[in-house]
Amino acid sequence: MTNETINTTKVPASEATALIPMPPTAARAITLAGSAIALAGTFLAWTWTEEFPGNLTVTGYPGGLQVLTLVGALLTLLLTLSGYGIRGLRWLTPGGTNSPVRLMALGVLGTTGYAIGAISYELGGIVNLEPGAYVSGTGALLAVIGAFCLPADQPYTGQDPDPSPWTVLRHVLSAPEPGRAKELPSWAEILLIAAGFGIGLYVFAYGISTEYSELFIGFLVVAAFGFAAISRAGLLKRLSALTAKHRNVAMTAAFVAAICFPFTQTNDQFALIGANILIFATVALGLNVVVGLAGLLDLGYVAFLGVGAYAAALVSGSPQSTIGVHFPFWAAVLTGALASLIFGVVIGAPTLRLRGDYLAIVTLGFGEIFRITMNNLNGNSGPDVTNGSNGIPNIPDLEILGFNLGLPHDVLGHELTRSGNYYLLMLLCTAIVVMVFRRSAESRIGRAWVAIREDETAATAMGINGFRLKLLAFALGASLAGLAGTVQAHVSYSVTPEQYQFAGSVPPNSAFLLAAVILGGMGTISGPLIGAALLYLIPAKLQFMAEYQLLLFGVALMLLMRFRPEGLVADRRKQLEFHETGQLDVPEDKPLPEGATGVAKAGA
């Protein structure tokens, strides 16, 4: 067999990934022009009638969906300009310049196209569109075409891949090479962390305060593509590095931003959504102890939330309570958490010797048994304890140190409503749960849980008592759910068996809790919080989708497992598990050993 050198000439990555062969400077110019046109169109009227929500009939300033197009177009402009290496903008794209532009341009096109389609559908045809809609739509389409003509992301070297008359000017204005970048002082890093959480608070508050479904859908489109663009640009990775370096500062900034949320809302209903999101997120974080750390698939976890809620309702002083006692709040919290802890130990002791699907089936059965039992304790089918399907209504508002949470209070000139009061109380409970989760995950017990999750047989062989540690995780997760259940009982005024199902149209339920953990990222702190916020906020704002919730979330989970199996927020272990091959790459510029051929190089 003779050695024949095979031609290994490669097409440059920039040309292989471009939609149309085009110089990068020309593609950027088209993208800039399209984004500017889309932005300018938001200052023109998009329709002639005010029947479409948001008042898109005004010329001179944007409103409603036009604001989202404006923000997306502005971000596209900034990301595109950063590709020129202009000093002061290069920091926007430390991880890549072109793929973030593509994603953001698609977000602008998606939002603008949805607005045009919604206007045409609701008003009866495209004749109801004004020139501004056509201008923004054309600009968004032009920006997408230009963005997809950009080359693949290349490491920035300070050299222009496409020499042009702009080369000298750009090098004069260009930022220093990444390798020469100086580390920021600590105070600047802390300011960046605070700014990041401040922007996150503003985006979250804006999403909750959207007053009609069309605006919320447009917000979702822009936020989704914007999050992906910022992630691909490397800003999230840089912010994560800063928060890891200043962990205590980051936790404090997150807590302060969360405290500010109820003061940004003028509608009590929106503050109530925030309180329920925290309840849902806290329970999801407790489930993350069981599923994310210990690897125990629990399909009946919502039952522990119900145990805590029922225990607190029975001792709350409600006129319909069969016990007829009224505990102070701290005693009611301990009662709910202790009751859930006891149930966790009682259920876990005989079942945690099972693994995998068998454990999931048993926990699913426990969840259904709890709901049926609460329904039967009505005085007819069983003892009169829970009033059966009627539940325990008229649960009084909490009063803590003379502060009645059911009454509005003036704080710093801002009226804090009942929902805002319970939001702050639930925020305190969430902070406690986050602290418990963080301390547990970083302890020897947390490392043992991870070992059991990865391989229980190997962990047992190394001397880890698997059963005892799994029972501890089960009990801890149950008590955290019971803690949230005590607040949930007072927020909702009543407790009924129908609130605690495996799957239903109204969260929290076991299916949605598990989906929140998987969507956000198992084993992390912020992952379940983000996943729970999304899964509660979307149904609350898009009530017309109630009939198709399970279908849509099923499709969303399938897409997530296909494109981002580690979840929205993944730890290092999950990233290595799903994305790293473990093989060493051969540098392309390294010369081959003497006698090696192109076949050997290809094989390498």
C-alpha positions in Angstrom: 0.0 0.0 0.0 1.5 3.3 -1.1 1.4 6.4 0.9 -0.5 9.0 -1.2 -0.9 12.5 0.2 -4.5 13.5 0.1 -5.4 17.1 -0.6 -6.4 18.6 2.7 -7.2 22.1 1.5 -9.9 23.5 3.7 -12.5 26.1 3.1 -12.2 28.8 5.7 -14.7 28.6 8.4 -15.8 32.1 7.7 -16.8 31.2 4.1 -18.2 27.8 5.0 -20.7 29.3 7.5 -21.8 32.4 5.6 -25.2 32.3 3.9 -23.9 34.3 0.9 -20.2 34.9 0.1 -19.7 38.5 1.1 -16.9 40.5 2.7 -17.4 40.9 6.4 -17.4 44.6 6.2 -20.2 44.7 3.7 -22.2 42.2 5.8 -21.8 44.4 8.9 -22.8 47.4 6.9 -26.0 45.7 5.8 -26.7 44.6 9.3 -26.2 48.1 10.7 -28.4 49.6 8.0 -31.2 47.1 8.6 -31.1 47.6 12.4 -31.1 51.4 12.0 -34.1 51.2 9.6 -36.0 48.9 12.0 -35.2 51.3 14.9 -36.4 54.3 12.8 -39.6 52.6 12.0 -40.6 52.4 15.6 -41.1 56.2 15.6 -43.7 55.9 12.9 -47.3 54.7 13.3 -47.8 50.9 12.8 -51.6 51.0 12.5 -54.4 53.6 12.1 -56.7 52.5 14.9 -56.4 52.2 18.7 -58.3 49.0 18.8 -55.0 47.1 18.8 -53.6 47.4 22.4 -50.6 49.6 23.0 -51.6 52.6 20.9 -49.4 52.1 17.9 -51.0 55.0 16.0 -48.7 57.7 17.3 -45.9 59.2 15.2 -42.9 60.5 17.1 -42.4 58.0 19.9 -42.8 54.3 20.2 -45.3 52.4 22.4 -46.3 48.8 23.2 -44.6 46.3 20.8 -42.7 49.1 19.1 -40.6 49.5 22.3 -39.5 45.9 22.1 -38.5 46.3 18.5 -36.6 49.5 19.4 -34.7 47.8 22.2 -33.8 44.7 20.1 -32.7 46.9 17.2 -30.5 49.0 19.5 -28.9 45.9 20.9 -28.3 44.6 17.4 -26.6 47.9 16.5 -24.3 47.8 19.5 -23.4 44.1 19.0 -22.6 44.8 15.3 -20.5 47.8 16.1 -18.5 45.8 18.6 -17.4 43.6 15.7 -15.4 46.6 14.5 -13.2 46.5 17.6 -14.3 50.0 18.6 -12.9 51.0 22.0 -15.6 51.0 24.6 -17.8 48.5 22.7 -15.4 45.5 22.4 -16.3 44.4 26.0 -19.8 43.6 24.8 -18.6 40.5 22.9 -15.7 38.8 24.7 -16.8 35.4 23.5 -17.6 36.1 19.9 -18.9 38.9 17.7 -21.1 37.5 14.9 -23.3 34.7 16.4 -24.7 37.2 19.0 -25.6 39.5 16.1 -27.4 36.7 14.3 -29.4 35.8 17.4 -30.4 39.4 18.2 -31.4 40.1 14.6 -33.6 37.1 14.6 -35.2 38.4 17.9 -36.0 41.7 16.2 -37.4 40.0 13.2 -39.5 37.7 15.4 -40.9 40.5 17.5 -41.6 42.7 14.5 -43.1 39.9 12.5 -45.3 38.8 15.4 -46.6 42.4 15.8 -47.4 42.7 12.1 -49.2 39.4 12.1 -51.1 40.2 15.3 -52.3 43.5 13.9 -53.3 41.9 10.7 -55.1 39.0 12.4 -56.9 41.1 15.1 -57.9 44.0 12.8 -58.8 42.0 9.7 -56.0 42.2 7.2 -52.7 43.9 6.3 -54.7 46.9 5.1 -54.6 48.0 8.7 -50.9 48.4 8.7 -49.3 51.9 8.5 -45.9 52.6 6.8 -44.0 52.3 10.1 -44.8 48.6 10.3 -43.4 48.0 6.8 -40.3 50.1 7.5 -39.5 48.1 10.7 -40.3 44.8 9.1 -38.1 45.5 6.1 -35.3 46.7 8.3 -35.5 43.7 10.5 -35.4 41.3 7.5 -32.4 43.2 6.0 -30.6 42.9 9.4 -31.1 39.2 9.5 -29.8 38.8 5.9 -26.7 40.8 6.7 -26.2 38.9 10.0 -26.2 35.6 8.3 -23.7 36.8 5.8 -21.2 37.4 8.6 -18.4 34.9 9.0 -18.2 32.5 12.0 -16.9 33.8 15.2 -13.1 34.2 15.2 -10.8 35.0 18.2 -10.1 38.7 18.1 -6.5 39.4 17.2 -6.6 43.1 16.3 -6.2 42.3 12.6 -8.8 42.9 9.9 -9.9 39.8 8.0 -11.2 41.9 5.2 -8.9 44.9 4.4 -10.9 47.9 3.5 -10.6 51.7 3.7 -11.9 51.5 7.3 -8.9 49.4 8.4 -6.6 52.2 9.5 -9.5 54.1 11.3 -10.6 50.9 13.1 -7.1 50.1 14.3 -6.8 53.6 15.6 -10.0 53.2 17.6 -9.6 49.5 18.4 -9.5 48.1 21.9 -6.4 46.4 23.2 -6.0 42.7 22.5 -7.8 40.4 25.0 -4.4 39.1 26.2 -3.4 42.6 27.2 -6.6 43.4 29.0 -6.0 44.6 32.6 -8.0 43.2 35.5 -10.6 45.5 36.8 -10.3 46.8 40.4 -12.6 45.2 43.0 -14.9 48.2 43.2 -15.5 48.1 39.5 -16.3 44.4 39.5 -18.8 45.0 42.4 -20.4 47.8 40.4 -20.8 45.4 37.4 -22.4 42.8 39.6 -24.8 45.4 40.9 -25.6 46.6 37.4 -26.2 43.1 36.2 -28.7 42.3 38.9 -30.3 45.7 38.4 -30.9 45.0 34.7 -32.2 41.6 35.6 -34.7 43.2 38.1 -35.9 45.7 35.5 -36.4 43.0 32.8 -38.3 40.7 35.3 -40.5 43.6 36.6 -41.3 44.7 33.0 -42.3 41.1 32.0 -44.6 40.8 35.0 -46.2 44.2 34.5 -47.1 43.6 30.8 -50.8 44.3 30.7 -51.9 42.3 27.6 -50.9 39.0 26.1 -49.6 40.5 22.8 -47.0 42.6 24.6 -46.0 39.6 26.8 -45.4 37.3 23.8 -43.3 40.0 22.2 -41.4 40.4 25.4 -40.8 36.6 25.5 -39.4 36.6 22.0 -37.0 39.5 22.6 -36.0 38.2 26.0 -35.3 34.7 24.7 -33.2 35.8 21.8 -31.5 38.5 23.9 -30.6 36.0 26.6 -29.1 33.6 23.9 -27.2 36.5 22.3 -25.7 37.7 25.5 -24.8 34.2 26.4 -23.1 33.6 23.1 -21.3 36.9 23.4 -19.7 35.8 26.6 -21.2 38.4 28.9 -23.0 35.8 31.1 -19.8 33.8 31.5 -17.9 36.9 32.5 -20.7 37.9 35.0 -20.7 34.4 36.4 -16.9 34.6 36.9 -17.4 37.9 38.8 -20.2 36.5 41.0 -18.1 33.4 41.8 -15.2 35.7 42.8 -17.4 37.9 44.9 -20.0 35.4 46.0 -21.2 37.1 49.1 -21.5 40.4 47.3 -23.5 38.7 44.5 -25.9 37.1 47.0 -26.4 40.4 48.7 -27.0 42.2 45.4 -29.5 39.5 44.3 -31.4 39.8 47.6 -31.5 43.6 47.5 -32.8 43.5 43.9 -35.5 41.0 44.9 -36.5 43.3 47.8 -37.0 46.2 45.4 -39.4 44.2 43.2 -42.7 45.0 45.0 -41.8 48.7 45.0 -41.7 48.6 41.2 -45.3 47.3 40.9 -48.4 49.5 41.0 -50.8 46.7 40.4 -51.4 44.4 43.4 -52.2 41.5 41.0 -48.7 41.6 39.6 -47.1 41.6 43.1 -49.2 38.5 43.8 -47.7 36.8 40.8 -44.3 37.6 42.2 -45.2 36.1 45.6 -46.5 32.9 44.0 -43.4 32.7 41.9 -41.3 32.7 45.0 -43.5 30.0 46.6 -43.1 27.8 43.4 -39.4 28.6 43.2 -38.7 27.7 46.9 -40.5 24.4 46.5 -38.5 23.7 43.3 -35.3 24.4 45.1 -36.3 21.9 47.8 -37.0 19.3 45.1 -33.5 20.1 43.7 -32.0 18.7 46.9 -33.8 15.4 46.2 -33.4 15.2 42.4 -30.5 17.5 41.6 -28.1 16.5 44.4 -29.1 13.0 45.5 -30.5 11.9 42.2 -33.8 10.6 43.6 -36.7 10.9 41.1 -39.6 12.0 43.2 -42.9 12.4 41.3 -45.1 13.1 44.4 -43.1 16.0 45.9 -46.0 18.4 45.9 -47.6 16.3 48.6 -45.0 17.6 51.1 -46.0 21.1 50.1 -49.6 20.1 50.9 -48.7 18.6 54.2 -47.1 21.8 55.3 -50.0 23.9 54.0 -52.6 21.7 55.8 -50.7 21.7 59.0 -50.4 25.5 59.0 -54.1 25.9 58.1 -55.2 23.7 60.9 -53.3 25.8 63.5 -54.0 29.1 61.9 -57.1 30.0 63.8 -59.5 29.5 60.8 -63.2 29.2 61.8 -63.4 26.1 59.6 -60.3 24.4 61.3 -61.4 21.3 63.2 -58.6 21.7 65.7 -59.6 25.2 66.8 -56.2 26.5 67.8 -54.3 29.7 66.7 -50.5 29.5 66.7 -48.3 32.5 66.2 -46.5 32.5 62.8 -43.2 31.1 64.0 -45.0 28.2 65.6 -47.1 27.6 62.5 -43.9 27.5 60.4 -42.3 25.0 62.7 -45.5 22.9 62.7 -45.7 22.8 58.9 -42.0 22.1 58.4 -42.0 19.4 61.2 -45.1 17.7 59.8 -43.5 17.5 56.3 -40.3 16.2 57.8 -42.1 13.4 59.6 -44.0 12.5 56.5 -40.7 12.5 54.5 -39.1 10.1 57.0 -42.2 7.8 57.2 -42.5 7.6 53.4 -38.8 7.5 52.7 -37.8 4.8 55.2 -39.6 1.9 53.4 -39.2 3.2 49.9 -35.7 4.5 49.5 -34.3 1.1 49.1 -35.8 1.2 45.7 -34.0 2.8 42.7 -34.9 4.5 39.5 -38.3 3.9 38.0 -39.5 1.9 40.9 -38.8 4.8 43.3 -40.6 7.2 40.9 -43.7 5.0 40.8 -43.8 4.7 44.6 -43.5 8.5 45.1 -46.1 9.1 42.5 -48.4 6.8 44.4 -47.7 8.7 47.6 -48.7 12.0 46.0 -52.0 10.6 44.9 -52.6 8.9 48.2 -52.1 12.2 50.0 -54.6 14.0 47.8 -57.2 11.3 48.1 -56.8 11.0 51.9 -57.2 14.8 52.4 -60.4 14.5 50.3 -61.7 11.6 52.4 -61.1 13.2 55.8 -64.5 14.8 55.6 -66.5 13.2 58.4 -68.2 10.7 56.1 -65.6 8.6 54.5 -63.2 9.2 57.4 -62.6 11.4 60.5 -63.6 15.0 60.1 -60.2 16.6 59.9 -59.8 18.5 56.6 -63.4 19.2 55.6 -62.9 17.0 52.5 -63.1 18.7 49.1 -64.2 21.9 50.8 -60.7 22.2 52.4 -59.9 24.8 55.0 -61.0 28.3 53.9 -60.9 31.7 55.6 -57.4 31.4 56.8 -56.6 34.7 58.5 -53.8 37.0 57.5 -50.5 36.7 59.5 -49.5 39.2 62.1 -45.8 39.3 62.9 -44.6 41.6 65.7 -47.7 43.8 65.3 -47.3 44.0 61.6 -50.4 42.8 59.9 -49.5 41.4 56.5 -53.1 41.7 55.2 -53.2 45.5 55.4 -51.4 47.9 53.1 -48.5 49.9 54.7 -46.7 53.0 53.6 -42.9 52.3 53.3 -40.7 55.2 52.1 -43.6 56.9 50.4 -44.7 53.8 48.6 -47.8 51.8 49.5 -46.9 48.2 50.1 -50.0 46.1 49.5 -51.0 42.7 51.0 -49.3 40.8 48.1 -46.1 42.9 48.5 -46.1 42.0 52.3 -46.4 38.3 51.6 -43.8 38.6 48.8 -41.2 40.0 51.2 -42.1 37.3 53.8 -41.7 34.6 51.1 -38.4 36.2 50.0 -37.1 35.7 53.6 -38.1 32.0 53.4 -36.5 31.7 50.0 -33.3 33.2 51.4 -33.3 30.6 54.2 -33.9 27.8 51.7 -31.0 29.0 49.5 -28.7 29.2 52.5 -29.6 25.6 53.5 -29.2 24.3 50.0 -25.9 26.1 49.5 -24.4 24.9 52.8 -25.7 21.4 52.2 -24.3 21.1 48.7 -20.8 22.3 49.8 -20.6 20.0 52.8 -19.4 16.4 53.0 -23.0 15.3 52.9 -23.6 17.2 49.7 -20.5 15.6 48.1 -21.8 12.2 49.2 -25.2 13.0 47.6 -23.5 13.8 44.3 -21.5 10.5 44.6 -24.8 8.6 45.1 -26.4 10.4 42.2 -23.5 9.5 39.8 -23.1 5.9 40.9 -24.7 4.5 44.0 -22.9 1.2 43.8 -19.5 2.8 43.6 -20.4 5.2 46.4 -21.4 2.3 48.6 -18.2 0.5 47.8 -16.3 3.6 49.0 -18.0 3.4 52.4 -20.9 5.8 51.9 -24.1 4.8 53.7 -26.4 5.3 50.7 -29.7 4.6 52.5 -29.1 6.9 55.4 -28.0 9.8 53.2 -30.9 9.3 50.8 -33.3 9.4 53.7 -31.6 12.6 54.9 -32.0 14.2 51.5 -35.7 13.1 51.3 -36.4 14.5 54.8 -34.6 17.8 54.1 -36.4 18.3 50.8 -39.7 17.6 52.5 -39.1 20.0 55.3 -38.2 22.8 52.9 -41.4 22.2 51.0 -43.4 22.3 54.2 -41.8 25.7 55.0 -43.1 27.1 51.8 -46.5 25.5 52.3 -47.1 27.4 55.5 -46.8 30.7 53.6 -48.8 29.4 50.6 -51.8 28.6 52.9 -52.0 32.2 54.1 -51.4 33.7 50.7 -54.2 31.8 49.0 -56.6 32.1 52.0 -57.6 28.4 51.7 -56.2 24.9 51.3 -58.0 22.3 49.1 -56.9 18.8 47.9 -57.2 19.9 44.2 -54.2 22.2 44.7 -51.8 19.3 45.1 -52.0 17.1 42.0 -49.4 15.4 40.0 -50.3 17.4 36.9 -52.8 20.1 36.4 -53.5 23.5 34.8 -52.5 25.5 37.9 -49.0 25.2 39.4 -47.4 24.2 41.7 -47.8 20.5 41.0 -45.3 17.7 40.9 -44.9 17.7 37.1 -44.3 21.4 36.9 -41.9 21.3 39.9 -39.8 18.6 38.2 -39.9 20.5 34.9 -38.7 23.6 36.7 -35.7 21.8 38.1 -34.8 20.2 34.8 -35.4 23.4 32.8 -33.4 25.6 35.1 -30.5 23.2 35.7 -30.3 20.4 38.3 -27.9 20.8 41.2 -27.7 24.6 40.9 -29.2 27.4 43.0 -30.3 29.9 40.4 -31.5 27.2 37.9 -34.7 26.1 39.7 -35.4 29.7 40.6 -35.3 30.7 36.9 -37.2 27.6 35.8 -39.9 28.0 38.3 -40.3 31.7 37.4 -40.7 30.9 33.7 -43.1 28.0 34.3 -45.4 30.0 36.6 -45.2 33.4 34.8 -46.0 32.2 31.3 -49.3 30.5 32.2 -50.2 33.4 34.5 -49.8 35.9 31.7 -51.1 33.8 28.8 -54.3 32.4 30.3 -55.7 31.6 26.8 -53.1 28.8 26.6 -54.4 27.0 29.7 -55.9 24.1 27.5 -52.6 23.5 25.9 -50.2 24.0 28.8 -49.1 20.4 29.2 -48.6 20.0 25.4 -46.6 23.2 25.1 -44.4 22.4 28.1 -43.9 18.9 26.8 -42.7 20.3 23.5 -40.5 22.8 25.3 -38.9 20.1 27.4 -38.2 18.0 24.3 -36.5 20.9 22.6 -34.5 21.6 25.8 -33.3 18.1 26.0 -32.2 18.3 22.4 -30.4 21.6 22.3 -29.5 22.3 26.0 -29.8 19.1 28.1 -27.9 20.6 31.0 -30.6 23.2 31.5 -30.6 27.0 31.3 -28.1 27.3 34.2 -25.6 24.4 34.3 -22.8 23.6 36.7 -19.4 22.6 35.4 -20.1 18.9 35.8 -23.2 19.0 33.6 -21.4 21.0 30.9 -18.6 18.4 30.8 -21.1 15.6 30.7 -23.1 16.8 27.8 -20.7 18.8 25.7 -17.1 17.7 26.3 -15.8 14.7 24.3 -12.7 14.0 26.4 -10.6 13.9 23.2 -7.6 16.1 22.6 -7.8 18.3 19.6 -4.8 18.4 17.2 -3.7 22.0 16.5 -4.2 22.8 12.8 -1.1 24.9 12.5 1.2 22.2 14.1 3.4 20.5 11.5 2.8 16.8 11.0 5.5 14.3 12.0 7.9 13.3 9.3 6.3 10.6 7.1 2.7 11.4 8.2 0.1 12.0 5.5 -3.1 13.9 5.2 -4.9 10.6 6.1 -3.1 10.4 9.3 -4.0 14.0 10.1 -7.6 13.4 9.2 -7.6 10.4 11.5 -6.0 12.3 14.3 
